[in-house]
Amino acid sequence: MATGNEFWTDTVKRLKKPGNNKEIVAVCKATLPPPDAFSELAIALRKRIRAKRKEKAPHNDLIKQLFHAAVWQNFFSNIDACCLMEQADSCRVAGQSLPRIKCDYNLIGYEYLDLLGVNDVKWIVDAWGEPKNHNQARMINPELYAQTVARYKLEKEREQRSAGRLFGGQQLKLTDPQFASDSKAQPPHPATDASHPSASGGLNHINRNPTIFIILAVSFILVVLFLAT
């Protein structure tokens, strides 16, 4: 996803130099759900939390943002279509679901949230205590998860139809029989491959190419003359 004329990753790199972590958080949130965006979002939030802790300033809102980011990442990590779509389309579909994902700490906990590190969990437990349960985000949001998967599938089909029109109406898939047969085909044995130089067909290839024959003949004559002297 681009921000203006700049791709989001370039924007993040530019903002990192002066340490504009607040702006980085905004950019990453607008770019979700690609995995890199979640990672960069968590990094920026951690930096802000450390700064607040150093100042002994309130930072519960940042803890909440970090936890929500981890829940969102867990929710979308189980949707394979997320990584198989154009990023702009993926962001649009995700944008419809993100605000509706329930991020109840006592229901989701932290054990299944891969985005959280050891220090992240410590900060969360210090702020909110231990949760009552640990669950995958999709288990707490089953209906929304099903709706999101359905939207991804519809969007993917739309992309395939567009690609089909672009390439003359033919949509080639890796699951098509022609691809499956090619992937299973074994290369011919060198001894039986007619195109292999060591095979019997190699001489026919030379005979069909007069240039190669002339070069071989001249080379033979030069060897004979050299031996004669």
Residue pairs with C-beta under 8 A, 6 or more apart in sequence:
1 7
1 8
1 30
1 31
1 87
1 88
1 91
2 8
3 11
3 27
3 30
6 14
8 27
8 28
8 30
8 31
8 37
9 36
11 27
12 24
12 27
12 28
12 40
15 21
15 23
15 24
15 27
16 24
19 47
21 44
21 45
21 47
21 48
21 51
22 44
22 48
24 40
24 41
24 44
25 41
25 44
25 45
25 48
25 65
28 37
28 38
28 40
28 41
28 44
29 41
30 91
31 37
31 91
32 38
32 41
32 72
32 76
32 91
32 94
32 95
32 98
33 72
33 73
33 76
33 82
33 90
33 91
33 94
33 98
34 87
34 90
35 73
35 77
38 69
38 72
38 73
38 115
39 115
41 69
42 66
42 69
42 70
42 115
42 116
42 120
45 62
45 65
45 66
45 69
46 66
46 119
46 120
48 59
48 62
49 59
49 62
49 63
49 66
49 123
52 58
52 59
52 62
53 59
60 127
63 123
63 124
63 127
63 128
66 116
66 120
66 123
66 124
67 103
67 105
67 110
67 113
67 116
67 124
68 103
69 115
70 110
70 113
70 114
70 115
70 116
70 120
71 101
71 103
71 108
71 113
71 137
72 98
72 101
72 103
72 137
73 113
73 114
73 115
74 108
74 112
74 113
74 114
74 115
74 136
74 137
74 138
75 97
75 101
75 137
75 138
75 141
75 145
75 148
76 82
76 94
77 114
78 136
78 138
78 145
79 148
79 149
79 152
81 149
81 152
81 153
81 155
81 156
82 90
82 94
82 152
84 156
85 93
85 152
85 155
85 156
85 159
86 159
89 155
89 159
90 152
90 155
92 155
93 148
93 151
93 152
93 155
94 148
96 148
96 151
97 144
97 147
97 148
97 151
100 141
100 144
101 137
101 141
101 144
102 140
102 141
102 144
103 137
104 140
105 124
105 128
105 131
106 131
106 132
106 133
107 131
107 132
107 133
107 135
107 140
108 131
108 133
108 134
108 135
108 136
108 137
108 140
109 131
109 132
109 133
109 134
109 135
110 116
110 121
110 124
110 125
110 131
110 134
111 134
112 134
112 135
112 136
112 137
116 124
137 145
138 145
160 171
161 171
163 171
164 170
164 171
172 179
173 179
190 196
190 198
190 199
191 198
191 199
192 199
193 199
194 200
194 201
195 201
195 205
196 202
197 205
206 212
206 213
206 216
207 213
